Amino acid sequence: MRNIVWQILRKNSLLLFILILAIIASIAISVTPPLILQYIVDSLVSGSFSTYPLLIAGIVYFALNAGSGLVDALKETLITVFGQKITHGLRSAMCHRLDDLPAAYFVGHEAGAVTSLFVNDVDTLENLFDSGVVSMIADAFTIFSILAVVFHLSPGLGILLCICLPLLFLLTRYFQKRMLQAQRDNRIAVSRTNELIPETVHNIRTIHTCQQEHYLRQRYGRTIRASFNAMERSNFCDSIYSPIIITSCTVIICLMMTLSVSSPSLQELFGMTVGSVVALIAYVRRIFSPLESIGMEIQNIQSAVAGIGRLKDFFAEPVQERNGTMEPVPASVPLVIDDAAFGYGREKNIFRHISLTVNAGEMVTITGRTGAGKSTLFKLILGLYRPREGQIRIFGCDPCQLPPPLRRQIFGYVEQQFHAISGTIADQISLKDQRVTPEAIEKALRLVGLWDTCCALPQGLATPFRPELFSRGQSQLLSIARAVVLNPQILLFDEITANLDSLTESQVLHALQAAARDRTVLSISHRLYEASGERMIVMNGRES
C-alpha cells in the first residue's frame, strides 16, 4: 500500500508542490498581520509618526486579512483535490488487485465487508487528506511559526506557552486514544451491519416462512446499538475538547497580563509595549485556533487510521499469478483427478479420495447428495482452488497455472443461475472480451436458439440488457451461449435445469446436447444423464 501511495504522490507532484506553496502562504499571512498591528499601535502611542507610512501599513493590514480568506480557500480546495486524487488512485489500485485475488479470499470475506472496504474505509482516507493530516501539518507549522515570533516579542510569554502546550498536547493524546478506540468499534459495528444486509436479502423468504423476523431485528439492533454507542463516545470527546482549548486561551491571556505588571523583573521578561500587548493577544488567540482545529481533526484522522489498517490487510492478501507458466498438451487426456481431497479454510474435508479420468469427447454426469462437494469439485477443475491432497490435471497441466486468457478457450462453465454484467445483450455473451467476434456471438446464439429472439429486440444485440427481457429458461440459454462462444474443449454444467418447467427444460436440454457435441462434458444433472445415457459418477462426500 505504501508503494501505491508513493506512486500516486509522484504522479501528482505538481499539485503537491502548489499545495505546499499555498500552505506556506497561509502561514505567512497568519503571522504577519499582528506585527503590522503592533507597528501601527506603537507609532500612535509614541505620538511621533507620519501619516503616509501608517496609511500604507493600514492598507497592507487590511489587505492581508482580506487575502487570508482567499489563501485559506485556495489551500482547502487544493487539499480536497489532493485527497480526491489519492483516493481515486487507491480505489483504482484496489480494483486491479481485486481482479487478481484468488477465490479463497471471497469465500473468507463477506460481500458486505468487501463493499465497506471500498466505500467507507476509502472515504475516511479521503477525509484524512481533506480535513485530517494535511491540515494538521499546516496547523502545526503555523503553531511553530507563531511561537518563534512570540519568543522574539516576549520571551516570558514564549516560556509560558511552552509550559502550557505540552500539557495540552498530552490532553490531545488522551482524547486521541479514546476516539481511536471508539472509531474502531464503530467500524466493526458498521461492517457487521453491512454483512447482515445481503444475508437478509438472500434469505428473506426463509425468514418470513419461519417467522424469524424478531431474530433479525435483534441482530440488527445489536450492531446498530454498538455503532451508536461508539459514535456517542467519539462525539462526547470531540464536544468537550474545543471548550477546553478556548478556556485555556483566555486563562493564558489573563495570566500574561497579570505577570507583566506584577514586578519590574517580570515586566522586563515579558518586555511588552502597548503594541506588543495587542500583537501578543492576537498571537495567543491565533496559536490556539489551529490547536482547536487539531482537536476537531482528531476524529477524522483516527477514523482514517482504523480504515488504513484494513486497507493494509487488503493489500497484504496474496494474489494469484496472472501469467500462467503451463501450456496444455492437446494430445493429453482432457481431465484427470488423482486421489483429490478438499475443504474450505480450516474446515474438515468436504470430500476425499476422488479419482476420475474423462477422455476426449466423453460426457460424464456427477451425482450425489447435497453437500457432497459436486460444485466444489467443479471449482477445483476450473483452477479456483487447489486440492489439499492429490492432484488435478487438465490436458496434462495444473489448472491453477493455466494463463487466465487461455482458460476460457479450455473451459466453458454454466452455473445454476445466469449472472448478468452491465452492458448490452452482446456483452452478456462476450463478457467484453475483445477476442470474441460478432460472428462467434451469432454462432453461439444460433446454437442455443436465441438468435431470432435477440434480433427481434429494438436494438438487436446492442440492446442494453435488462432481466425482464428474457425468461428464466432463456437466461440459461444465454449462459450456454456465453460458455461456448470461444469454442472451449471442456464444458461444465452445474445443475442448470433446476427450477425450470418441463417446456423450458426441454429447450435447455436440446441446447445442452447441441453445445456438448464433439466436446468433453461434465455435468451435475440427472436430466442430462437420462437424455445422453453416458457415464455417471456418484459422490458420497468422502470417497468415490
PADRENDREN-969086 format. One record per residue (C-alpha): x, y, z. Coordinates in Angstrom, 2 decimals. Layout:
BEGIN
{node {X, Y, Z}}
...
This chain:
BEGIN
{node {0.00, 0.00, 0.00}}
{node {2.89, 2.37, 0.79}}
{node {4.32, 1.91, -2.71}}
{node {0.92, 2.68, -4.24}}
{node {0.61, 5.91, -2.25}}
{node {4.14, 6.96, -3.30}}
{node {3.31, 6.30, -6.94}}
{node {0.20, 8.47, -6.64}}
{node {2.24, 11.24, -4.99}}
{node {4.83, 11.16, -7.76}}
{node {2.10, 11.26, -10.37}}
{node {0.61, 14.37, -8.74}}
{node {3.91, 16.03, -7.78}}
{node {2.97, 19.39, -9.38}}
{node {-0.28, 19.54, -7.41}}
{node {1.62, 18.66, -4.24}}
{node {4.14, 21.45, -4.91}}
{node {1.37, 24.03, -5.39}}
{node {-0.30, 22.79, -2.20}}
{node {2.93, 23.28, -0.23}}
{node {3.24, 26.83, -1.60}}
{node {-0.36, 27.53, -0.57}}
{node {0.33, 26.24, 2.96}}
{node {3.45, 28.44, 3.24}}
{node {1.48, 31.48, 2.02}}
{node {-1.29, 30.72, 4.54}}
{node {1.23, 30.55, 7.40}}
{node {2.91, 33.80, 6.32}}
{node {-0.41, 35.64, 6.13}}
{node {-1.38, 34.24, 9.54}}
{node {1.84, 35.51, 11.21}}
{node {2.28, 38.93, 9.54}}
{node {-0.88, 40.99, 10.43}}
{node {-0.26, 41.16, 14.24}}
{node {3.27, 42.52, 13.59}}
{node {1.82, 45.26, 11.38}}
{node {-0.78, 45.99, 14.05}}
{node {1.98, 46.31, 16.65}}
{node {3.80, 48.84, 14.47}}
{node {0.63, 50.91, 13.99}}
{node {-0.31, 50.92, 17.71}}
{node {3.23, 51.73, 18.92}}
{node {3.52, 54.55, 16.37}}
{node {0.22, 56.05, 17.51}}
{node {1.13, 55.76, 21.22}}
{node {4.54, 57.38, 20.71}}
{node {2.96, 60.37, 19.03}}
{node {5.82, 60.69, 16.55}}
{node {4.51, 59.29, 13.35}}
{node {3.86, 60.32, 9.78}}
{node {0.55, 59.73, 8.12}}
{node {1.75, 58.10, 4.90}}
{node {3.63, 55.09, 6.43}}
{node {0.70, 54.41, 8.79}}
{node {-1.72, 54.60, 5.88}}
{node {0.37, 52.14, 3.89}}
{node {0.62, 49.85, 6.96}}
{node {-3.15, 50.01, 7.46}}
{node {-3.82, 49.17, 3.82}}
{node {-1.40, 46.21, 3.98}}
{node {-3.00, 45.03, 7.25}}
{node {-6.50, 45.03, 5.80}}
{node {-5.25, 43.51, 2.53}}
{node {-3.59, 40.64, 4.39}}
{node {-6.68, 39.98, 6.48}}
{node {-8.86, 40.04, 3.38}}
{node {-6.39, 37.91, 1.43}}
{node {-6.12, 35.35, 4.21}}
{node {-9.62, 34.15, 3.39}}
{node {-8.75, 33.71, -0.27}}
{node {-5.49, 31.90, 0.50}}
{node {-7.22, 29.63, 3.02}}
{node {-9.93, 28.87, 0.46}}
{node {-7.25, 28.02, -2.11}}
{node {-5.44, 25.85, 0.41}}
{node {-8.61, 23.93, 1.37}}
{node {-9.52, 23.47, -2.30}}
{node {-6.09, 22.07, -3.09}}
{node {-6.25, 19.79, -0.06}}
{node {-9.65, 18.49, -1.22}}
{node {-8.44, 17.91, -4.78}}
{node {-5.28, 16.25, -3.50}}
{node {-7.33, 13.94, -1.26}}
{node {-9.58, 13.01, -4.18}}
{node {-6.52, 12.20, -6.31}}
{node {-5.20, 9.93, -3.57}}
{node {-8.48, 8.08, -3.10}}
{node {-9.11, 7.78, -6.86}}
{node {-5.68, 6.23, -7.35}}
{node {-6.15, 3.98, -4.33}}
{node {-9.57, 2.74, -5.49}}
{node {-8.15, 2.05, -8.96}}
{node {-5.32, 0.03, -7.44}}
{node {-7.81, -1.86, -5.25}}
{node {-9.97, -2.71, -8.28}}
{node {-6.94, -4.08, -10.12}}
{node {-5.91, -6.10, -7.08}}
{node {-9.46, -7.38, -6.56}}
{node {-9.26, -8.92, -10.02}}
{node {-6.05, -10.74, -9.00}}
{node {-7.28, -12.14, -5.67}}
{node {-7.92, -15.90, -5.51}}
{node {-11.39, -17.31, -4.96}}
{node {-10.46, -18.22, -1.38}}
{node {-10.45, -14.52, -0.46}}
{node {-14.11, -14.13, -1.45}}
{node {-15.05, -17.26, 0.46}}
{node {-13.42, -15.94, 3.64}}
{node {-14.78, -12.38, 3.38}}
{node {-18.43, -11.39, 3.28}}
{node {-19.61, -9.27, 0.35}}
{node {-20.71, -6.53, 2.77}}
{node {-17.26, -6.36, 4.37}}
{node {-15.55, -6.00, 0.97}}
{node {-18.05, -3.32, -0.07}}
{node {-17.45, -1.45, 3.18}}
{node {-13.72, -1.60, 2.49}}
{node {-14.10, 0.05, -0.93}}
{node {-16.68, 2.63, 0.16}}
{node {-16.43, 3.51, 3.85}}
{node {-12.73, 2.91, 4.55}}
{node {-11.53, 4.67, 1.39}}
{node {-13.91, 7.57, 2.09}}
{node {-12.38, 8.00, 5.54}}
{node {-8.97, 8.06, 3.88}}
{node {-10.21, 10.95, 1.72}}
{node {-11.30, 12.71, 4.91}}
{node {-7.78, 12.14, 6.21}}
{node {-6.47, 14.41, 3.47}}
{node {-9.44, 16.77, 3.25}}
{node {-9.61, 17.72, 6.92}}
{node {-7.06, 15.49, 8.58}}
{node {-3.33, 15.03, 8.44}}
{node {-2.55, 17.62, 5.73}}
{node {-4.48, 20.31, 7.58}}
{node {-2.91, 19.13, 10.80}}
{node {0.60, 19.55, 9.37}}
{node {-0.30, 23.07, 8.19}}
{node {-1.67, 23.90, 11.65}}
{node {1.45, 22.52, 13.34}}
{node {3.74, 24.70, 11.21}}
{node {1.50, 27.66, 11.99}}
{node {1.96, 27.00, 15.72}}
{node {5.75, 26.78, 15.40}}
{node {5.88, 29.99, 13.37}}
{node {3.76, 31.88, 15.93}}
{node {5.93, 30.55, 18.79}}
{node {9.06, 31.87, 17.06}}
{node {7.53, 35.35, 16.71}}
{node {6.20, 35.29, 20.31}}
{node {9.67, 34.45, 21.68}}
{node {11.05, 37.38, 19.72}}
{node {8.45, 39.80, 21.11}}
{node {8.07, 38.40, 24.63}}
{node {10.35, 35.66, 25.96}}
{node {8.19, 35.37, 29.07}}
{node {5.03, 34.64, 27.11}}
{node {7.00, 32.20, 24.93}}
{node {8.08, 30.31, 28.08}}
{node {4.50, 30.37, 29.37}}
{node {3.22, 28.91, 26.09}}
{node {5.95, 26.27, 26.05}}
{node {4.80, 25.15, 29.52}}
{node {1.13, 25.02, 28.57}}
{node {1.39, 23.48, 25.10}}
{node {2.89, 20.12, 26.24}}
{node {0.05, 19.79, 28.77}}
{node {-2.45, 20.49, 26.05}}
{node {-0.63, 18.02, 23.81}}
{node {-0.99, 15.29, 26.45}}
{node {-4.66, 16.18, 26.71}}
{node {-4.93, 15.88, 22.94}}
{node {-3.25, 12.45, 23.05}}
{node {-5.74, 11.30, 25.69}}
{node {-8.70, 12.29, 23.55}}
{node {-6.96, 10.80, 20.52}}
{node {-6.72, 7.35, 22.10}}
{node {-10.30, 7.42, 23.33}}
{node {-11.61, 8.46, 19.94}}
{node {-9.46, 5.89, 18.10}}
{node {-10.99, 3.06, 20.10}}
{node {-14.48, 4.46, 19.54}}
{node {-13.86, 4.70, 15.78}}
{node {-12.61, 1.12, 15.64}}
{node {-15.67, -0.12, 17.48}}
{node {-17.89, 1.84, 15.09}}
{node {-16.13, 0.41, 12.02}}
{node {-16.59, -3.13, 13.32}}
{node {-20.28, -2.49, 14.01}}
{node {-20.84, -0.92, 10.55}}
{node {-19.07, -3.83, 8.85}}
{node {-21.25, -6.33, 10.71}}
{node {-24.37, -4.43, 9.70}}
{node {-23.24, -4.45, 6.05}}
{node {-22.70, -8.20, 6.27}}
{node {-26.25, -8.68, 7.55}}
{node {-27.91, -6.85, 4.63}}
{node {-27.04, -9.31, 1.79}}
{node {-27.63, -12.23, 4.15}}
{node {-31.12, -10.91, 4.91}}
{node {-31.97, -10.24, 1.25}}
{node {-30.72, -13.68, 0.21}}
{node {-32.77, -15.49, 2.88}}
{node {-35.81, -13.20, 3.07}}
{node {-38.29, -15.90, 2.06}}
{node {-36.93, -18.36, 4.60}}
{node {-37.07, -15.66, 7.29}}
{node {-40.73, -14.93, 6.56}}
{node {-41.64, -18.60, 6.24}}
{node {-40.03, -19.50, 9.57}}
{node {-41.29, -16.28, 11.20}}
{node {-37.79, -15.29, 12.32}}
{node {-38.20, -11.53, 11.81}}
{node {-37.67, -10.91, 15.53}}
{node {-34.34, -12.75, 15.39}}
{node {-33.12, -10.48, 12.56}}
{node {-34.37, -7.41, 14.43}}
{node {-32.31, -8.45, 17.44}}
{node {-29.19, -8.95, 15.32}}
{node {-29.62, -5.60, 13.57}}
{node {-30.40, -3.97, 16.91}}
{node {-27.16, -5.22, 18.49}}
{node {-24.95, -3.98, 15.66}}
{node {-26.73, -0.63, 15.35}}
{node {-26.60, -0.06, 19.12}}
{node {-22.89, -0.91, 19.14}}
{node {-22.30, 1.63, 16.36}}
{node {-24.42, 4.26, 18.13}}
{node {-22.61, 3.79, 21.46}}
{node {-19.21, 4.02, 19.77}}
{node {-20.18, 7.25, 17.99}}
{node {-21.57, 8.67, 21.24}}
{node {-18.19, 8.14, 22.93}}
{node {-16.41, 9.74, 19.98}}
{node {-18.77, 12.72, 19.83}}
{node {-18.50, 13.31, 23.58}}
{node {-14.71, 13.56, 23.41}}
{node {-14.94, 15.87, 20.40}}
{node {-17.55, 18.12, 22.03}}
{node {-15.60, 18.82, 25.23}}
{node {-12.18, 19.22, 23.61}}
{node {-12.84, 22.56, 21.90}}
{node {-14.25, 24.31, 25.03}}
{node {-11.16, 23.23, 26.97}}
{node {-8.89, 24.85, 24.36}}
{node {-10.90, 28.10, 24.31}}
{node {-10.87, 28.33, 28.12}}
{node {-7.10, 27.72, 28.18}}
{node {-6.63, 30.57, 25.69}}
{node {-8.48, 33.00, 27.98}}
{node {-6.57, 31.86, 31.08}}
{node {-3.16, 32.34, 29.42}}
{node {-4.04, 35.86, 28.28}}
{node {-5.15, 36.80, 31.83}}
{node {-2.02, 35.23, 33.33}}
{node {0.20, 37.10, 30.86}}
{node {-1.36, 40.45, 31.75}}
{node {-1.14, 39.76, 35.49}}
{node {2.52, 38.68, 35.45}}
{node {3.61, 41.53, 33.20}}
{node {2.57, 44.16, 35.76}}
{node {3.34, 42.25, 38.99}}
{node {7.05, 43.22, 39.25}}
{node {9.74, 45.10, 37.28}}
{node {11.74, 41.90, 36.63}}
{node {8.73, 40.11, 35.16}}
{node {7.84, 43.22, 33.21}}
{node {11.32, 43.13, 31.68}}
{node {10.99, 39.40, 30.97}}
{node {7.68, 39.86, 29.23}}
{node {9.04, 43.04, 27.59}}
{node {5.73, 44.35, 26.37}}
{node {4.74, 47.65, 24.87}}
{node {1.17, 48.63, 24.13}}
{node {1.60, 47.50, 20.55}}
{node {3.24, 44.22, 21.54}}
{node {0.41, 43.53, 24.00}}
{node {-2.11, 43.88, 21.20}}
{node {0.03, 41.71, 18.91}}
{node {0.64, 39.04, 21.58}}
{node {-3.06, 38.78, 22.42}}
{node {-3.71, 38.24, 18.72}}
{node {-0.94, 35.62, 18.57}}
{node {-2.24, 33.77, 21.62}}
{node {-5.66, 33.53, 20.01}}
{node {-4.09, 32.51, 16.71}}
{node {-1.95, 29.80, 18.30}}
{node {-4.95, 28.24, 20.00}}
{node {-7.08, 28.40, 16.87}}
{node {-5.01, 25.77, 14.97}}
{node {-4.72, 23.77, 18.18}}
{node {-8.52, 23.80, 18.40}}
{node {-8.67, 22.74, 14.75}}
{node {-6.31, 19.88, 15.51}}
{node {-8.74, 18.72, 18.16}}
{node {-11.60, 18.80, 15.65}}
{node {-9.44, 16.93, 13.11}}
{node {-8.61, 14.12, 15.50}}
{node {-11.89, 12.38, 14.76}}
{node {-11.21, 12.30, 11.02}}
{node {-7.61, 11.19, 11.50}}
{node {-8.45, 8.37, 13.89}}
{node {-11.32, 7.21, 11.71}}
{node {-8.92, 7.05, 8.78}}
{node {-6.28, 5.21, 10.83}}
{node {-8.82, 2.50, 11.64}}
{node {-9.65, 2.21, 7.93}}
{node {-5.98, 2.24, 6.87}}
{node {-5.38, -0.88, 8.96}}
{node {-7.98, -2.78, 6.97}}
{node {-6.67, -1.37, 3.68}}
{node {-3.18, -2.60, 4.57}}
{node {-4.61, -6.04, 5.28}}
{node {-6.35, -5.97, 1.88}}
{node {-3.14, -5.13, 0.01}}
{node {-1.27, -7.77, 2.02}}
{node {-3.57, -10.52, 0.68}}
{node {-1.71, -12.94, -1.62}}
{node {-2.70, -12.73, -5.28}}
{node {-2.93, -15.39, -7.93}}
{node {-0.48, -15.50, -10.81}}
{node {-1.76, -13.56, -13.81}}
{node {0.63, -15.19, -16.26}}
{node {0.42, -18.95, -16.06}}
{node {3.58, -20.94, -16.65}}
{node {1.99, -24.05, -18.21}}
{node {0.58, -24.73, -21.64}}
{node {-1.90, -27.57, -22.24}}
{node {-0.86, -30.56, -24.31}}
{node {-3.66, -31.26, -26.84}}
{node {-2.79, -34.96, -27.09}}
{node {-3.19, -35.47, -23.32}}
{node {-6.32, -36.68, -21.54}}
{node {-8.70, -33.70, -21.01}}
{node {-9.26, -34.35, -17.29}}
{node {-7.50, -36.49, -14.71}}
{node {-8.35, -36.28, -10.98}}
{node {-5.98, -38.35, -8.85}}
{node {-6.97, -39.06, -5.22}}
{node {-8.08, -35.47, -4.57}}
{node {-9.32, -34.10, -1.23}}
{node {-10.53, -30.61, -0.39}}
{node {-12.04, -28.46, 2.36}}
{node {-12.54, -24.69, 2.76}}
{node {-10.16, -22.83, 5.07}}
{node {-9.62, -24.75, 8.30}}
{node {-12.80, -26.75, 7.93}}
{node {-12.71, -30.51, 7.56}}
{node {-12.56, -32.10, 4.13}}
{node {-15.73, -31.95, 2.07}}
{node {-14.59, -34.98, 0.08}}
{node {-11.60, -37.33, -0.06}}
{node {-10.11, -39.91, -2.40}}
{node {-11.79, -38.56, -5.53}}
{node {-10.31, -40.10, -8.66}}
{node {-11.68, -39.67, -12.16}}
{node {-10.45, -39.79, -15.74}}
{node {-12.51, -38.23, -18.54}}
{node {-11.46, -38.90, -22.10}}
{node {-11.90, -36.61, -25.09}}
{node {-15.49, -36.35, -26.29}}
{node {-16.85, -38.18, -23.26}}
{node {-19.89, -36.99, -21.27}}
{node {-19.80, -37.70, -17.52}}
{node {-22.58, -36.89, -15.07}}
{node {-21.67, -36.37, -11.40}}
{node {-24.38, -37.08, -8.84}}
{node {-24.59, -37.23, -5.06}}
{node {-26.35, -35.85, -2.05}}
{node {-26.47, -32.12, -1.28}}
{node {-23.20, -31.03, 0.32}}
{node {-21.16, -33.87, -1.16}}
{node {-18.95, -31.33, -2.95}}
{node {-20.09, -31.60, -6.58}}
{node {-19.99, -27.85, -7.29}}
{node {-16.79, -27.54, -5.23}}
{node {-15.16, -30.19, -7.43}}
{node {-16.00, -28.02, -10.46}}
{node {-14.22, -25.09, -8.81}}
{node {-11.10, -27.22, -8.39}}
{node {-11.29, -28.29, -12.03}}
{node {-11.54, -24.61, -13.04}}
{node {-8.40, -23.83, -11.02}}
{node {-10.13, -21.58, -8.50}}
{node {-8.79, -23.70, -5.62}}
{node {-6.02, -26.21, -5.13}}
{node {-6.80, -29.65, -3.67}}
{node {-5.44, -30.34, -0.20}}
{node {-4.32, -33.77, -1.31}}
{node {-3.83, -35.39, -4.68}}
{node {-3.77, -33.51, -7.95}}
{node {-5.89, -32.41, -10.90}}
{node {-4.63, -32.23, -14.46}}
{node {-6.27, -30.53, -17.46}}
{node {-4.56, -31.67, -20.66}}
{node {-1.56, -32.53, -18.50}}
{node {-1.45, -29.14, -16.72}}
{node {-2.28, -27.89, -13.24}}
{node {-5.44, -25.78, -13.85}}
{node {-4.25, -23.20, -11.29}}
{node {-1.22, -22.47, -13.50}}
{node {-3.09, -22.04, -16.76}}
{node {-2.85, -18.48, -18.15}}
{node {-6.18, -16.67, -17.45}}
{node {-6.69, -15.67, -21.12}}
{node {-6.36, -19.34, -22.09}}
{node {-8.83, -20.70, -19.54}}
{node {-11.92, -19.52, -21.41}}
{node {-10.70, -21.37, -24.51}}
{node {-10.37, -24.55, -22.45}}
{node {-13.39, -24.31, -20.12}}
{node {-16.99, -23.36, -20.68}}
{node {-18.80, -23.15, -17.33}}
{node {-22.58, -22.88, -16.99}}
{node {-23.83, -22.18, -13.46}}
{node {-27.23, -22.78, -11.88}}
{node {-28.18, -19.13, -12.36}}
{node {-27.33, -16.60, -15.05}}
{node {-25.15, -13.77, -13.75}}
{node {-25.55, -10.65, -15.87}}
{node {-22.99, -7.89, -16.27}}
{node {-23.52, -4.23, -17.06}}
{node {-23.78, -3.77, -20.81}}
{node {-25.62, -4.89, -23.92}}
{node {-27.00, -8.30, -24.93}}
{node {-23.78, -8.90, -26.89}}
{node {-21.74, -8.07, -23.78}}
{node {-23.55, -10.83, -21.88}}
{node {-22.12, -13.33, -24.36}}
{node {-18.65, -11.85, -24.92}}
{node {-18.11, -10.58, -21.36}}
{node {-16.46, -7.64, -23.17}}
{node {-13.64, -9.93, -24.29}}
{node {-12.03, -8.41, -27.39}}
{node {-11.27, -11.88, -28.74}}
{node {-14.98, -12.61, -29.22}}
{node {-16.09, -11.60, -32.71}}
{node {-19.66, -10.72, -33.80}}
{node {-19.62, -13.90, -35.91}}
{node {-18.78, -16.00, -32.84}}
{node {-21.65, -14.36, -30.90}}
{node {-24.08, -15.10, -33.74}}
{node {-22.91, -18.72, -33.95}}
{node {-23.33, -19.22, -30.18}}
{node {-26.82, -17.67, -30.15}}
{node {-27.92, -19.77, -33.13}}
{node {-26.62, -22.86, -31.37}}
{node {-28.87, -22.25, -28.35}}
{node {-31.81, -20.98, -30.40}}
{node {-31.80, -17.33, -29.24}}
{node {-30.60, -15.60, -32.40}}
{node {-34.06, -14.68, -33.68}}
{node {-35.19, -13.61, -30.19}}
{node {-32.24, -11.25, -29.77}}
{node {-32.56, -9.84, -33.29}}
{node {-36.21, -9.03, -32.59}}
{node {-35.27, -6.66, -29.77}}
{node {-35.44, -2.88, -30.51}}
{node {-31.66, -2.51, -30.88}}
{node {-30.83, -6.13, -31.56}}
{node {-27.64, -7.27, -29.83}}
{node {-26.89, -3.64, -28.92}}
{node {-29.97, -3.52, -26.67}}
{node {-28.97, -2.76, -23.04}}
{node {-29.56, -5.91, -21.01}}
{node {-32.42, -5.97, -18.55}}
{node {-33.53, -9.12, -16.68}}
{node {-37.14, -8.70, -17.80}}
{node {-36.16, -9.11, -21.47}}
{node {-35.64, -12.85, -21.02}}
{node {-37.41, -15.66, -19.21}}
{node {-35.58, -17.86, -16.72}}
{node {-35.03, -20.53, -19.35}}
{node {-33.80, -18.01, -21.91}}
{node {-31.35, -16.67, -19.35}}
{node {-29.95, -20.19, -19.01}}
{node {-29.65, -20.36, -22.78}}
{node {-27.62, -17.12, -22.63}}
{node {-25.35, -18.85, -20.09}}
{node {-24.77, -21.71, -22.52}}
{node {-24.05, -19.27, -25.37}}
{node {-21.59, -17.43, -23.14}}
{node {-19.86, -20.73, -22.30}}
{node {-19.41, -21.93, -25.88}}
{node {-18.66, -18.62, -27.67}}
{node {-14.88, -19.21, -27.64}}
{node {-15.30, -22.87, -28.62}}
{node {-13.88, -24.42, -25.41}}
{node {-12.77, -28.05, -25.30}}
{node {-14.38, -28.84, -21.93}}
{node {-17.89, -27.90, -20.79}}
{node {-19.02, -27.90, -17.15}}
{node {-22.78, -27.83, -16.45}}
{node {-23.79, -27.21, -12.83}}
{node {-27.46, -28.26, -12.38}}
{node {-28.66, -25.69, -14.89}}
{node {-32.02, -27.45, -15.38}}
{node {-33.01, -26.98, -11.73}}
{node {-36.21, -24.96, -11.10}}
{node {-37.27, -24.99, -14.77}}
{node {-40.68, -26.01, -16.07}}
{node {-40.91, -29.01, -18.41}}
{node {-41.16, -26.99, -21.66}}
{node {-38.25, -24.69, -20.77}}
{node {-36.23, -27.67, -19.53}}
{node {-36.70, -29.39, -22.89}}
{node {-35.38, -26.31, -24.71}}
{node {-32.37, -26.08, -22.41}}
{node {-31.60, -29.80, -22.72}}
{node {-31.74, -29.51, -26.51}}
{node {-29.29, -26.59, -26.37}}
{node {-27.01, -28.52, -24.00}}
{node {-26.90, -31.51, -26.31}}
{node {-26.06, -29.25, -29.25}}
{node {-23.33, -27.49, -27.24}}
{node {-21.89, -30.82, -25.99}}
{node {-21.38, -32.23, -29.46}}
{node {-17.67, -33.03, -30.08}}
{node {-16.72, -31.71, -26.62}}
{node {-15.75, -33.22, -23.29}}
{node {-18.61, -32.62, -20.86}}
{node {-19.01, -32.87, -17.09}}
{node {-22.44, -32.18, -15.72}}
{node {-24.33, -32.18, -12.44}}
{node {-27.74, -33.03, -13.83}}
{node {-29.81, -36.21, -13.69}}
{node {-31.94, -34.98, -16.60}}
{node {-28.93, -34.53, -18.86}}
{node {-27.70, -38.02, -17.91}}
{node {-31.10, -39.50, -18.77}}
{node {-31.06, -37.70, -22.11}}
{node {-27.50, -38.71, -23.05}}
{node {-27.14, -42.10, -21.40}}
{node {-23.40, -41.57, -20.83}}
{node {-21.28, -42.42, -17.74}}
{node {-22.41, -41.43, -14.23}}
{node {-20.19, -40.92, -11.16}}
{node {-21.63, -40.90, -7.63}}
{node {-20.03, -38.71, -4.94}}
{node {-20.83, -39.57, -1.33}}
{node {-18.82, -36.78, 0.29}}
{node {-15.91, -39.00, 1.39}}
{node {-14.76, -41.47, -1.19}}
{node {-15.55, -42.06, -4.83}}
